[in-house]
Amino acid sequence: MDNHQKRNLTFLTIGLIFMLSGIEYAVILPTIWRYLQILEAPPYFLGLGLSAFSLSGLLTGPLFGLWSDRCKTTKSIILFSNLFEIAGNFMYFIGYSKWLLLGSRLVAGVGAGAGSSIFGFLTRSTRPDERAGIFAAIMACRQAGLLVGPAFNLFLRLCDFKLGPFVVNKYTSPGIFMCLLWMLLQCVVLAMYWDIPPISLEGGAVMVEMKHEEADEEEVPLMGSDEEPVQTYRAVNSNQLETSTSSEMQPIHDASVVSNPFRNFSASREFLREEVVVLLTAQFITLFNQTALETMVTPLTQRYFSFGELGNSLMYSLCGVEVILGFFFVRWLSRKVADRVVLAVGLVICCTACIWCLIFLCNPRGGYGWELTAFIIGVFLQLLGLPFVAVSQVSLFSKVTAEKTQGFSQGVRRSVGGLATILGPLWAGGLTNHLYIMLGMMLALLIMITVMTALSYDRLTEPRAVQHAQSSDSGG
C-alpha cells in the first residue's frame, strides 16, 4: 500500500473519530437530564455534567498536543485517549449514583483532548492550499454524527432488559452503546491509521534551512548575550538548494529538530502575536455564541411556538443538514479565495444574524406565522455563518503558528474553545427571559472581533516563505 492510499484511509479514520464524537453528544444529551433526576441529582448537576466533558478536554488538549509534537506520532495517542472514552461511557452505563455519572463525563472528556494531536497531524500532513478543505470535511463529519445520532435514540429508547447485574434502559443504553462504538473504532484505528510522514511542498523530502547565528570559536565576541544561539528554520524550494552556499541543508528528520521541537520555544512569542490573538479570540467568540444560542433555542421555541420533542428534533435535524452543506460549500470556496476572505464573510453573516434576532426575536410581533418566519430566518443566518468562521480560523491558525509545535498550539486553541463552551451555556442559561441583554452581548462580541479582523487583515495570511515556495512550485 503506497503513502497516498495510507493517507486517504488515515483521513477516513479521522473522519470516523469526529463522527463518533458527534454521535456521542447526540445520544447522551437528550436523556442525561432525566437520568440525573432518577439518580436524585439537583438541577445544577445538568450544567456540571455537560461542563465536565469540556473541562477535562480543555485541560488535557495541550498535554496530548505536547506529547504528539515530541514523539511525532498520533496513532498511539488516539488509541490511548480512546480508552478514556470507553471507560467513561461504561461508567455512564453503570450509573449507580449522580457522582459516578458526573465522573463518567469527566473521564470521557479526557479522550476528546486527543483532538489537538489530530489537528496537529493534519497540519503536518496537508499542504497549506488544501488544508481548509480538509478541515471543513473533518468538521462536517462531526455535524453528520450530530445529525444521525438522534436516529440511534429511536431504538435505544426501546431497550429494557438486564445485562448481568446491570440494567439496560433508555437512560443507561447510550452509555453501553457508545462504549461498544469506541471499542470498534479502536479496531479501525489499528487497521486503517498510519503515522504518515509530513508532506513536502514538492512531494519529496522536506528540507529546512538552518542558519547558525554563531560563528567559529575565535569569532565569538567577548561580550555576548546570555541566551543560547538560535537556529531559524524555514521551508525552501529545491531550486534553491544549489545556490544556497551560506547555509547547511538537513532533512526535517534531523535528530536535533525532531527530538526537541520546543527548543527555543516561547509561549508568549508564539501566542501573543497580533494575528494569533485575533484567531484565538475568533475561536472563543464563535463557540461562546454557538453554545449560548443552543441553550436559548429550546426555551424560545417552547415559549413562542409550543414546540415539543418532535418539533425540536425536526428543527435540529434541519439545522444539522444546513451546517453540513455549509461546511462543504466552504470546502469548495476555500479553493477559490483566501482564508481571511472566508473569515471576513463569516463574521459579516454572523453580525447580520445577531442584528436580525435583536430586532425581530426579542419582542416578536405580527402573529404566529410572521414570528415563526422571523425565527427561521434568524436561525438560518446564524448557522450559515458558522462554517465560514469555524473553518477559516482553524486553517489560518495552523498557518500562522509553528508547524513543529502544531499539536501543542492546536491544544491551546481547543482549550480556548472549551472554555467558551463552558461559559456560553452559563451566560445564556440565566438570560432566556432577557434576550436583549443576551443577544446584545453576543453582538458586541461579534463587532469586536470583526473590528479586530479588519485591523489585522494584512497579517492574517500564511508566512511569505511558504507562499514563495508554493508560487515557485506552480511556476515549475
C-alpha angles and dihedrals in degrees: 000000000000126000093259092059091044090051093052093048091047092052090048090053091050088052089053091051092055092043090055091051088055093047091050092054092047097049097043102041097065094054107031095087094054090042090056091048091055088052088052094245120163117247095259089065089077090063091043092050094050093043094047092068092052092043096056091044089050092054099041099041096081091044093054089045091051089050093051093047092053099044097031091222132107105174094078090045092053092048090050096046092048088062087067091051090051093047094044094051092046089053088051089052093052093048100168093158142010090253093055089050091051090047091050092060090045092053094044090051090062088066091055089061090077088075088086090059090048094052089047089052091049090051092053093043100050136063116245092244093056099036099091091053092051092048091049092053092048092049090048088057090061090049088051088055090052088051099049095037095083089055089063089053088064091073098026090062089059093059114115114152143094128262103197106299093345127093116225112203137139091284100046098034095078088062097053091039093056090042090059093045092052090048090053089049089056088062091048092051091049092051104035109026123090131177091233117194119262113276118245128216091252101027093256132096113318110240130198130198113230113200111193113216093198124068129202119315094259090054096054110110119240092233109052143150121280090229120098117252113279125227117204124208130201136160116259135191120246089238088067095056096087095043096047102095100152096056137068115232119213134165119258090248091067107140095235090058101039098041094056115018089166095064107130089002115152120188092203092050091047102042105027095063114118098247093046092051090051093051094046089050089051089051092052097045094045094054094038091056094041095053091042090055092047088054093048100045101070096051089044095054091046093050100044105024105022092233115180130195092290094050093047092046091052091047093051091047092053090046090052092052091050093050093048091050088047092055092051091047089053088048088058094040093051089066090058105041138028121271093246090057090053089049093050092049091049093051092050090052092048092050090049091050093050093049090049091052092048092053102040108022106042093064106012119199137169105065136287096297096052093042091052091047092050090049093050092049091049094050091044092054093045092053093042093062095045100079092046094056097035097052098038096050093048092048093046092046091055090053100047095047126070114276095215091061096035096124093057092043091051088049090056090048092050091047089056088051091047090054089052092052089054097047097040097067091041090055096045097038094070096041104053088115093045103057095159091062095043097045092038090058091048091051091049090054091048093050090049094053091043091055091045090051092049093050093047097038095117091054095050096092139091118274116282093238091064093044091051092050092049093050090049089052093051091046091054 
